[in-house]
Amino acid sequence: NKLFDYMASGRPVIFGIDALNNPVREFNAGLTIPSEDPEAMAQAIIQLMDMSLEERWEMGLRGRCYAEEFHDYAKLADRIEAVLFGLTEGSC
């Protein structure tokens, strides 16, 4: 769950995980590395440092936009409310 908080910060994320669902990669919001790989982490940090400020800024902005669109608490509450009301429609 911390991933979405990191993305909401507007900074590029280094995502160290082996997962099929990868919003960091999907939205180009940072770099993805294998989990438990300190060498890959070091290389990712160097890669981010070598990017221009503009590239890092855009990467972070894409992450923030993703978090606001899909993980904003108000939007999530509206979605769960719609589901719950849908389950109770037609009930007494």
All heavy atoms as an XYZ file, in Angstrom:
724
protein
N       0.810     -1.202      0.000
C       0.000      0.000      0.000
C       0.851      1.262      0.000
O       0.372      2.307     -0.389
C      -0.944      0.005      1.189
C      -2.052     -1.006      1.040
O      -2.364     -1.443     -0.055
N      -2.647     -1.381      2.143
N       2.064      1.181      0.454
C       2.930      2.360      0.486
C       3.273      2.845     -0.915
O       3.571      4.023     -1.097
C       4.209      2.059      1.255
C       3.989      1.822      2.719
C       5.298      1.487      3.400
C       5.058      1.150      4.852
N       6.293      0.778      5.524
N       3.230      1.951     -1.887
C       3.581      2.325     -3.251
C       2.771      3.522     -3.720
O       3.315      4.456     -4.308
C       3.379      1.148     -4.209
C       3.581      1.469     -5.688
C       5.024      1.904     -5.950
C       3.195      0.292     -6.544
N       1.476      3.524     -3.450
C       0.632      4.606     -3.934
C       0.935      5.915     -3.218
O       0.836      6.994     -3.810
C      -0.840      4.217     -3.821
C      -1.109      2.887     -4.476
C      -1.618      1.842     -3.755
C      -0.796      2.684     -5.815
C      -1.844      0.610     -4.353
C      -1.011      1.453     -6.419
C      -1.537      0.417     -5.688
N       1.348      5.837     -1.956
C       1.778      7.037     -1.245
C       3.060      7.584     -1.869
O       3.215      8.789     -2.031
C       2.023      6.732      0.236
C       0.746      6.380      0.974
O      -0.330      6.853      0.561
O       0.831      5.631      1.964
N       3.975      6.690     -2.215
C       5.217      7.119     -2.849
C       4.916      7.773     -4.198
O       5.482      8.820     -4.537
C       6.166      5.948     -3.076
C       6.619      5.238     -1.823
C       6.920      3.891     -1.847
C       6.747      5.914     -0.610
C       7.337      3.227     -0.704
C       7.155      5.256      0.532
C       7.456      3.916      0.482
O       7.871      3.265      1.613
N       4.036      7.149     -4.969
C       3.693      7.716     -6.276
C       3.011      9.075     -6.110
O       3.267      9.995     -6.885
C       2.818      6.740     -7.061
C       3.570      5.470     -7.467
S       2.537      4.241     -8.260
C       2.479      4.892     -9.931
N       2.163      9.201     -5.098
C       1.463     10.463     -4.854
C       2.420     11.590     -4.482
O       2.089     12.762     -4.632
C       0.414     10.284     -3.758
N       3.623     11.245     -4.028
C       4.593     12.276     -3.641
C       5.111     13.062     -4.843
O       5.716     14.115     -4.683
C       5.771     11.648     -2.890
O       6.627     10.953     -3.796
N       4.896     12.517     -6.042
C       5.351     13.215     -7.240
C       6.829     13.029     -7.524
O       7.422     13.808     -8.266
N       7.418     12.000     -6.956
C       8.832     11.698     -7.185
C       8.941     10.352     -7.888
O       8.100      9.476     -7.696
C       9.592     11.631     -5.864
C       9.553     12.903     -5.044
C      10.341     14.013     -5.724
N      10.475     15.191     -4.912
C       9.737     16.276     -5.046
N       8.787     16.317     -5.940
N       9.953     17.319     -4.273
N       9.981     10.157     -8.688
C      10.159      8.847     -9.321
C      10.325      7.765     -8.251
O      10.911      7.999     -7.199
C      11.453      8.994    -10.119
C      11.690     10.447    -10.246
C      11.045     11.097     -9.057
N       9.795      6.591     -8.535
C       9.817      5.485     -7.595
C      10.761      4.403     -8.115
O      10.779      4.108     -9.304
C       8.394      4.899     -7.439
C       8.402      3.656     -6.570
C       7.442      5.942     -6.891
N      11.532      3.828     -7.219
C      12.276      2.613     -7.537
C      11.485      1.481     -6.889
O      11.386      1.403     -5.671
C      13.722      2.660     -7.016
C      14.480      3.813     -7.673
C      14.413      1.331     -7.295
C      15.886      4.026     -7.125
N      10.904      0.643     -7.727
C       9.984     -0.408     -7.296
C      10.722     -1.737     -7.338
O      10.974     -2.280     -8.402
C       8.781     -0.400     -8.234
C       7.586     -1.184     -7.789
C       7.201     -1.246     -6.471
C       6.816     -1.840     -8.732
C       6.079     -1.954     -6.079
C       5.688     -2.552     -8.359
C       5.313     -2.607     -7.029
N      11.089     -2.258     -6.173
C      11.842     -3.495     -6.092
C      10.944     -4.677     -5.804
O      10.813     -5.087     -4.658
N      10.334     -5.199     -6.852
C       9.379     -6.293     -6.674
C       9.243     -7.086     -7.962
O       9.488     -6.570     -9.050
C       8.009     -5.733     -6.244
C       7.093     -6.832     -5.718
C       7.359     -4.973     -7.367
C       5.911     -6.302     -4.937
N       8.878     -8.328     -7.830
C       8.569     -9.178     -8.973
C       7.053     -9.379     -8.971
O       6.545    -10.222     -8.228
C       9.292    -10.523     -8.865
C      10.798    -10.351     -8.773
O      11.350     -9.595     -9.581
O      11.414    -10.959     -7.876
N       6.343     -8.579     -9.740
C       4.883     -8.646     -9.731
C       4.338     -8.451    -11.140
O       4.931     -7.728    -11.947
C       4.322     -7.573     -8.808
N       3.213     -9.086    -11.394
C       2.555     -8.894    -12.686
C       1.913     -7.513    -12.765
O       1.951     -6.858    -13.791
C       1.501     -9.983    -12.909
C       2.046    -11.403    -13.027
C       0.903    -12.400    -13.148
C       2.977    -11.516    -14.215
N       1.304     -7.080    -11.651
C       0.689     -5.762    -11.593
C       1.771     -4.758    -11.218
O       2.269     -4.777    -10.096
C      -0.434     -5.751    -10.562
C      -1.097     -4.404    -10.455
O      -1.104     -3.632    -11.408
N      -1.652     -4.113     -9.305
N       2.143     -3.896    -12.159
C       3.252     -2.983    -11.914
C       2.913     -1.600    -12.459
O       3.265     -1.255    -13.586
C       4.522     -3.524    -12.574
C       5.738     -2.706    -12.242
O       5.635     -1.549    -11.874
N       6.896     -3.301    -12.395
N       2.219     -0.771    -11.667
C       1.857      0.561    -12.143
C       3.064      1.465    -12.382
O       2.997      2.378    -13.199
C       0.952      1.112    -11.047
C       1.264      0.300     -9.835
C       1.704     -1.045    -10.330
N       4.171      1.203    -11.698
C       5.374      2.012    -11.923
C       5.851      1.831    -13.356
O       6.140      2.800    -14.063
C       6.485      1.655    -10.907
C       7.788      2.346    -11.254
C       6.043      2.017     -9.496
N       5.898      0.588    -13.798
C       6.309      0.313    -15.178
C       5.225      0.757    -16.162
O       5.502      1.387    -17.173
C       6.610     -1.167    -15.370
C       7.066     -1.475    -16.799
C       7.409     -2.942    -17.009
N       8.621     -3.261    -16.260
C       8.775     -4.330    -15.494
N       7.808     -5.211    -15.347
N       9.904     -4.547    -14.854
N       3.982      0.413    -15.845
C       2.872      0.705    -16.758
C       2.731      2.193    -17.040
O       2.440      2.594    -18.171
C       1.576      0.164    -16.153
C       0.371      0.307    -17.052
C      -0.890     -0.273    -16.442
O      -0.801     -1.041    -15.453
O      -1.965      0.046    -16.959
N       2.951      3.028    -16.037
C       2.782      4.466    -16.207
C       4.110      5.213    -16.292
O       4.131      6.435    -16.261
C       1.903      5.028    -15.084
C       0.479      4.590    -15.215
C       0.046      3.401    -14.659
C      -0.424      5.336    -15.950
C      -1.251      2.971    -14.806
C      -1.730      4.923    -16.104
C      -2.152      3.740    -15.535
N       5.197      4.467    -16.396
C       6.536      5.062    -16.492
C       6.739      6.098    -15.386
O       7.121      7.232    -15.636
C       6.772      5.667    -17.876
C       8.226      6.009    -18.105
O       9.114      5.480    -17.440
N       8.484      6.892    -19.035
N       6.483      5.647    -14.160
C       6.551      6.526    -12.999
C       7.813      6.293    -12.173
O       7.912      6.758    -11.050
C       5.312      6.318    -12.132
N       8.753      5.565    -12.723
C       9.990      5.268    -12.025
C      10.669      4.082    -12.670
O      10.455      3.804    -13.850
N      11.459      3.386    -11.874
C      12.203      2.232    -12.371
C      11.802      0.998    -11.576
O      11.538      1.084    -10.378
C      13.705      2.475    -12.219
C      14.250      3.734    -12.891
C      15.711      3.946    -12.512
C      14.083      3.649    -14.394
N      11.772     -0.131    -12.256
C      11.465     -1.387    -11.598
C      12.716     -2.259    -11.597
O      13.393     -2.367    -12.622
C      10.321     -2.113    -12.328
O       9.156     -1.281    -12.304
C       9.997     -3.433    -11.659
N      12.995     -2.831    -10.444
C      14.160     -3.708    -10.309
C      13.710     -5.017     -9.664
O      12.658     -5.064     -9.023
C      15.269     -3.047     -9.459
C      14.763     -2.754     -8.040
C      15.780     -1.783    -10.138
C      15.831     -2.317     -7.075
N      14.500     -6.076     -9.804
C      14.157     -7.326     -9.118
C      14.218     -7.134     -7.602
O      15.018     -6.346     -7.098
C      15.246     -8.300     -9.576
C      15.880     -7.675    -10.771
C      15.693     -6.200    -10.643
N      13.378     -7.861     -6.908
C      13.402     -7.764     -5.446
C      14.686     -8.385     -4.901
O      15.296     -9.248     -5.533
C      12.180     -8.478     -4.854
O      12.186     -9.834     -5.203
N      15.084     -7.906     -3.741
C      16.254     -8.447     -3.041
C      17.529     -8.393     -3.886
O      18.339     -9.317     -3.858
C      15.986     -9.898     -2.591
C      14.741    -10.080     -1.758
C      14.808     -9.411     -0.396
O      15.896     -9.373      0.206
O      13.761     -8.918      0.059
N      17.710     -7.299     -4.636
C      18.884     -7.166     -5.516
C      19.562     -5.824     -5.253
O      19.246     -4.826     -5.897
C      18.459     -7.287     -6.971
C      19.632     -7.378     -7.936
O      20.742     -6.959     -7.564
O      19.418     -7.868     -9.058
N      20.495     -5.773     -4.299
C      21.136     -4.506     -3.947
C      21.919     -3.891     -5.112
O      21.992     -2.667     -5.234
C      22.046     -4.853     -2.777
C      22.147     -6.330     -2.748
C      20.971     -6.879     -3.467
N      22.513     -4.711     -5.971
C      23.239     -4.178     -7.127
C      22.282     -3.469     -8.083
O      22.585     -2.390     -8.600
C      23.973     -5.311     -7.860
C      24.773     -4.849     -9.066
C      25.926     -3.903     -8.714
O      26.493     -4.017     -7.627
O      26.240     -3.047     -9.564
N      21.109     -4.059     -8.297
C      20.105     -3.424     -9.163
C      19.621     -2.114     -8.538
O      19.384     -1.133     -9.254
C      18.938     -4.369     -9.406
N      19.504     -2.084     -7.217
C      19.094     -0.847     -6.535
C      20.134      0.243     -6.753
O      19.792      1.382     -7.082
C      18.895     -1.108     -5.036
C      18.566      0.150     -4.238
S      17.015      0.941     -4.711
C      15.857     -0.102     -3.847
N      21.391     -0.096     -6.594
C      22.461      0.883     -6.808
C      22.441      1.397     -8.243
O      22.566      2.604     -8.476
C      23.813      0.264     -6.475
N      22.262      0.500     -9.191
C      22.225      0.909    -10.599
C      21.014      1.794    -10.889
O      21.102      2.744    -11.668
C      22.219     -0.321    -11.521
C      23.531     -1.069    -11.534
C      24.685     -0.186    -11.980
O      24.587      0.573    -12.927
N      25.794     -0.279    -11.255
N      19.880      1.492    -10.271
C      18.678      2.310    -10.471
C      18.886      3.719     -9.913
O      18.472      4.707    -10.535
C      17.469      1.647     -9.821
N      19.532      3.814     -8.771
C      19.811      5.127     -8.186
C      20.724      5.928     -9.112
O      20.476      7.107     -9.377
C      20.427      4.977     -6.783
C      19.379      4.404     -5.813
C      20.980      6.309     -6.275
C      19.944      3.952     -4.475
N      21.742      5.282     -9.624
C      22.660      5.953    -10.559
C      21.912      6.376    -11.822
O      22.094      7.493    -12.325
C      23.863      5.043    -10.885
C      24.736      4.891     -9.643
C      24.659      5.587    -12.068
C      25.791      3.805     -9.745
N      21.051      5.483    -12.316
C      20.281      5.807    -13.523
C      19.394      7.032    -13.300
O      19.317      7.910    -14.159
C      19.427      4.603    -13.929
C      18.699      4.778    -15.246
C      17.911      3.536    -15.647
O      18.085      2.456    -15.092
N      17.037      3.712    -16.610
N      18.745      7.111    -12.147
C      17.931      8.291    -11.848
C      18.791      9.549    -11.727
O      18.413     10.619    -12.198
C      17.124      8.082    -10.565
C      15.878      7.219    -10.672
C      15.255      7.020     -9.294
C      14.856      7.817    -11.629
N      19.947      9.417    -11.082
C      20.837     10.573    -10.938
C      21.316     11.075    -12.291
O      21.521     12.284    -12.470
C      22.043     10.202    -10.062
C      21.693     10.063     -8.614
S      23.065      9.518     -7.538
C      24.531      9.983     -8.372
N      21.492     10.162    -13.232
C      21.978     10.537    -14.561
C      20.899     11.154    -15.445
O      21.202     11.736    -16.476
C      22.591      9.327    -15.274
C      23.932      8.919    -14.676
O      24.540      9.733    -13.947
O      24.363      7.773    -14.936
N      19.642     11.022    -15.052
C      18.547     11.618    -15.823
C      18.513     13.115    -15.583
O      18.934     13.604    -14.530
C      17.200     11.034    -15.392
C      16.963      9.641    -15.813
S      15.319      9.134    -15.225
C      15.295      7.461    -15.798
N      17.965     13.812    -16.537
C      17.795     15.255    -16.349
C      16.698     15.507    -15.315
O      15.846     14.647    -15.074
C      17.417     15.923    -17.670
O      16.090     15.573    -18.045
N      16.729     16.684    -14.742
C      15.704     17.083    -13.783
C      14.323     16.987    -14.430
O      13.366     16.529    -13.809
C      15.974     18.498    -13.276
C      14.983     19.063    -12.270
C      14.947     18.188    -11.024
C      15.348     20.492    -11.921
N      14.234     17.387    -15.683
C      12.948     17.341    -16.401
C      12.437     15.905    -16.529
O      11.252     15.644    -16.319
C      13.078     17.973    -17.781
C      11.776     18.010    -18.543
C      11.904     18.667    -19.909
O      12.930     19.314    -20.187
O      10.965     18.509    -20.701
N      13.320     14.968    -16.867
C      12.908     13.562    -16.987
C      12.393     13.028    -15.651
O      11.363     12.345    -15.599
C      14.075     12.690    -17.456
C      14.445     12.875    -18.907
C      15.696     12.082    -19.254
O      16.759     12.315    -18.638
O      15.596     11.226    -20.151
N      13.114     13.343    -14.583
C      12.682     12.886    -13.257
C      11.362     13.546    -12.858
O      10.485     12.896    -12.290
C      13.764     13.156    -12.216
C      14.994     12.299    -12.392
C      15.942     12.383    -11.202
N      16.321     13.723    -10.822
C      17.410     14.350    -11.241
N      18.257     13.745    -12.061
N      17.691     15.572    -10.826
N      11.234     14.826    -13.166
C      10.007     15.562    -12.846
C       8.812     14.937    -13.568
O       7.763     14.708    -12.969
C      10.176     17.031    -13.245
C       8.961     17.856    -13.001
C       8.039     18.254    -13.919
C       8.511     18.381    -11.752
N       7.055     18.990    -13.321
C       7.316     19.085    -11.992
C       9.012     18.324    -10.459
C       6.612     19.723    -10.972
C       8.300     18.967     -9.451
C       7.121     19.649     -9.715
N       8.952     14.652    -14.854
C       7.867     14.064    -15.631
C       7.515     12.666    -15.119
O       6.343     12.296    -15.055
C       8.233     14.027    -17.108
C       8.254     15.400    -17.745
C       8.776     15.413    -19.169
O       9.148     14.340    -19.692
O       8.807     16.501    -19.762
N       8.518     11.893    -14.764
C       8.302     10.556    -14.223
C       7.488     10.653    -12.928
O       6.508      9.926    -12.733
C       9.665      9.910    -13.966
C       9.670      8.430    -13.940
S      11.369      7.813    -13.762
C      11.714      7.414    -15.464
N       7.884     11.551    -12.044
C       7.161     11.744    -10.788
C       5.747     12.246    -11.009
O       4.812     11.807    -10.327
N       5.568     13.130    -11.969
C       4.235     13.659    -12.269
C       3.312     12.551    -12.769
O       2.134     12.500    -12.390
C       4.338     14.783    -13.299
C       3.044     15.484    -13.665
C       2.397     16.113    -12.441
C       3.303     16.547    -14.726
N       3.839     11.654    -13.601
C       3.010     10.538    -14.082
C       2.563      9.662    -12.914
O       1.418      9.202    -12.877
C       3.772      9.714    -15.119
C       3.876     10.410    -16.469
C       4.437      9.483    -17.536
N       5.833      9.145    -17.296
C       6.868      9.812    -17.787
N       6.681     10.874    -18.553
N       8.107      9.414    -17.529
N       3.447      9.434    -11.958
C       3.079      8.658    -10.778
C       2.014      9.359     -9.957
O       1.065      8.736     -9.472
N       2.167     10.662     -9.794
C       1.181     11.426     -9.022
C      -0.184     11.396     -9.699
O      -1.209     11.205     -9.041
C       1.650     12.859     -8.830
C       0.690     13.674     -7.994
C       1.265     15.023     -7.612
N       0.338     15.760     -6.808
C       0.192     15.625     -5.498
N       0.928     14.754     -4.846
N      -0.680     16.349     -4.835
N      -0.201     11.573    -11.004
C      -1.469     11.536    -11.748
C      -2.131     10.169    -11.604
O      -3.349     10.080    -11.430
C      -1.238     11.874    -13.215
S      -0.825     13.600    -13.497
N      -1.325      9.096    -11.671
C      -1.867      7.750    -11.491
C      -2.504      7.620    -10.107
O      -3.629      7.136     -9.966
C      -0.766      6.695    -11.668
C      -1.216      5.322    -11.227
C      -1.948      4.517    -12.085
C      -0.938      4.861     -9.953
C      -2.396      3.264    -11.669
C      -1.371      3.615     -9.532
C      -2.097      2.824    -10.399
O      -2.547      1.599     -9.980
N      -1.790      8.030     -9.079
C      -2.295      7.899     -7.712
C      -3.577      8.705     -7.525
O      -4.534      8.228     -6.893
C      -1.231      8.350     -6.711
N      -3.617      9.907     -8.076
C      -4.815     10.739     -7.944
C      -5.999     10.136     -8.686
O      -7.135     10.229     -8.227
C      -4.541     12.150     -8.448
C      -3.641     12.948     -7.534
C      -3.287     14.318     -8.088
O      -3.625     14.612     -9.252
O      -2.647     15.084     -7.344
N      -5.740      9.531     -9.822
C      -6.821      8.974    -10.634
C      -7.371      7.673    -10.054
O      -8.572      7.456    -10.022
C      -6.332      8.726    -12.063
C      -7.370      8.126    -12.976
C      -8.555      9.021    -13.272
O      -8.405     10.259    -13.192
O      -9.640      8.492    -13.585
N      -6.508      6.797     -9.572
C      -6.936      5.454     -9.203
C      -6.890      5.145     -7.705
O      -7.416      4.121     -7.279
C      -6.092      4.414     -9.947
C      -6.253      4.492    -11.426
C      -5.266      5.077    -12.211
C      -7.390      4.019    -12.055
C      -5.408      5.164    -13.588
C      -7.550      4.101    -13.423
C      -6.560      4.670    -14.190
N      -6.273      6.007     -6.903
C      -6.128      5.685     -5.483
C      -6.457      6.844     -4.563
O      -6.074      6.824     -3.383
C      -4.715      5.146     -5.208
C      -4.496      3.850     -5.907
N      -4.941      2.659     -5.406
C      -3.935      3.576     -7.103
C      -4.644      1.698     -6.253
N      -4.037      2.229     -7.294
N      -7.168      7.822     -5.063
C      -7.653      8.924     -4.232
C      -8.732      8.378     -3.288
O      -9.646      7.674     -3.728
C      -8.225     10.026     -5.130
C      -8.862     11.130     -4.333
O      -8.116     11.923     -3.735
O     -10.113     11.192     -4.305
N      -8.629      8.662     -1.996
C      -9.551      8.090     -1.025
C     -11.010      8.460     -1.314
O     -11.904      7.621     -1.147
C      -9.176      8.512      0.398
C      -7.925      7.838      0.900
C      -6.865      8.584      1.380
C      -7.798      6.455      0.886
C      -5.705      7.971      1.833
C      -6.647      5.829      1.331
C      -5.601      6.602      1.804
O      -4.470      5.986      2.250
N     -11.265      9.679     -1.733
C     -12.650     10.078     -2.032
C     -13.201      9.270     -3.206
O     -14.350      8.807     -3.165
C     -12.714     11.574     -2.331
N     -12.391      9.072     -4.231
C     -12.843      8.286     -5.383
C     -13.029      6.826     -5.010
O     -13.989      6.172     -5.439
C     -11.855      8.419     -6.544
C     -11.860      9.787     -7.183
C     -10.879      9.863     -8.329
C     -10.862     11.257     -8.928
N      -9.914     11.363    -10.033
N     -12.119      6.292     -4.210
C     -12.258      4.905     -3.770
C     -13.510      4.729     -2.911
O     -14.229      3.727     -3.044
C     -11.018      4.469     -2.989
C      -9.733      4.332     -3.807
C      -8.552      4.074     -2.883
C      -9.854      3.233     -4.848
N     -13.797      5.707     -2.049
C     -15.004      5.638     -1.210
C     -16.259      5.665     -2.079
O     -17.216      4.922     -1.824
C     -15.011      6.788     -0.208
N     -16.267      6.504     -3.104
C     -17.417      6.555     -4.015
C     -17.621      5.216     -4.717
O     -18.751      4.758     -4.888
C     -17.233      7.658     -5.059
C     -17.363      9.056     -4.477
O     -17.897      9.197     -3.351
O     -16.918     10.011     -5.152
N     -16.511      4.586     -5.121
C     -16.615      3.302     -5.815
C     -17.139      2.203     -4.889
O     -18.003      1.420     -5.280
C     -15.272      2.921     -6.421
C     -14.983      3.782     -7.651
C     -13.594      3.760     -8.184
N     -12.950      2.488     -8.396
C     -11.636      2.355     -8.572
N     -10.865      3.423     -8.559
N     -11.102      1.184     -8.769
N     -16.653      2.160     -3.662
C     -17.132      1.130     -2.742
C     -18.586      1.390     -2.366
O     -19.380      0.458     -2.226
C     -16.230      0.982     -1.484
C     -16.590     -0.275     -0.685
C     -16.332      2.171     -0.569
C     -16.156     -1.545     -1.307
N     -18.946      2.655     -2.245
C     -20.337      2.994     -1.942
C     -21.256      2.517     -3.065
O     -22.313      1.928     -2.808
C     -20.482      4.506     -1.750
C     -21.913      4.942     -1.458
C     -22.027      6.446     -1.346
O     -21.571      7.155     -2.269
O     -22.596      6.897     -0.333
N     -20.850      2.723     -4.310
C     -21.660      2.288     -5.449
C     -21.819      0.767     -5.443
O     -22.908      0.244     -5.717
C     -21.022      2.761     -6.750
N     -20.747      0.062     -5.124
C     -20.817     -1.401     -5.059
C     -21.775     -1.839     -3.954
O     -22.631     -2.704     -4.162
C     -19.417     -2.010     -4.848
C     -19.507     -3.488     -4.505
C     -18.551     -1.792     -6.081
N     -21.646     -1.238     -2.779
C     -22.492     -1.626     -1.654
C     -23.958     -1.302     -1.922
O     -24.841     -2.117     -1.614
C     -22.012     -0.957     -0.371
C     -20.647     -1.422      0.128
C     -20.203     -0.595      1.326
C     -20.650     -2.898      0.459
N     -24.240     -0.141     -2.507
C     -25.627      0.185     -2.847
C     -26.144     -0.766     -3.920
O     -27.308     -1.162     -3.901
C     -25.762      1.636     -3.322
C     -25.846      2.625     -2.199
C     -25.061      3.766     -2.216
C     -26.694      2.436     -1.120
C     -25.122      4.686     -1.192
C     -26.773      3.339     -0.090
C     -25.991      4.473     -0.124
N     -25.282     -1.152     -4.835
C     -25.688     -2.117     -5.863
C     -26.054     -3.458     -5.269
O     -26.959     -4.142     -5.762
N     -25.388     -3.849     -4.195
C     -25.694     -5.117     -3.544
C     -27.025     -5.075     -2.789
O     -27.665     -6.100     -2.596
C     -24.579     -5.492     -2.562
C     -23.230     -5.844     -3.174
C     -22.193     -6.040     -2.079
C     -23.341     -7.102     -4.033
N     -27.426     -3.887     -2.349
C     -28.643     -3.768     -1.554
C     -29.863     -3.361     -2.370
O     -30.958     -3.316     -1.832
C     -28.441     -2.752     -0.411
O     -28.131     -1.474     -0.972
C     -27.333     -3.208      0.531
N     -29.701     -3.077     -3.641
C     -30.851     -2.701     -4.468
C     -31.861     -3.830     -4.495
O     -31.513     -4.997     -4.650
C     -30.402     -2.363     -5.895
C     -29.761     -1.019     -6.015
C     -29.400     -0.679     -7.450
O     -29.701     -1.455     -8.367
O     -28.782      0.380     -7.641
N     -33.096     -3.454     -4.308
C     -34.166     -4.448     -4.324
C     -34.372     -5.121     -2.985
O     -35.263     -5.941     -2.837
N     -33.533     -4.797     -2.003
C     -33.723     -5.378     -0.660
C     -34.721     -4.549      0.114
O     -34.913     -3.374     -0.143
C     -32.402     -5.385      0.099
O     -31.446     -6.179     -0.601
N     -35.377     -5.166      1.111
C     -36.326     -4.455      1.946
C     -35.627     -3.683      3.015
O     -34.638     -3.923      3.498
C     -37.298     -5.436      2.581
S     -38.321     -6.264      1.366
